[in-house]
Amino acid sequence: MGLSWWHIVLVLLVFVLLFGTGKISGLMGDVAKGIKSFKKGMAEDDEEEAEVKPVAPAPKAIEHKPVKPPVRSTKSTARAKAPRSRKSS
């Protein structure tokens, strides 16, 4: 058993009798004002973000200079040191 059209009409009639037409129209007017103020607030936020958002500077290009490898001499500059022998006394 579901809701028929007569049930819905009866519920709406009781609703109107309890709250009256003045309260219902006032309530709908308040809802409409709330929606308008919400839309206005959203539009103002979008404008503020557009004004506050700074323009990013263009990225700097980094110049790359190739690194020359160190020059190696044919003779070794670092010689291995032999361990010193201890003199016996």
LINKAKA-V126889 format. One record per pair of residues at least 12 apart in sequence whose C-alpha atoms are under 10 Angstrom apart, sorted by the first residue. I is the first residue (numbers start at 1). J is the second residue. D is the distance in whole Angstrom. If there is no record, write none. Layout:
# LINKAKA-V126889
i = (I & I)
j = (J & J)
d = (D & D)
This chain:
# LINKAKA-V126889
none
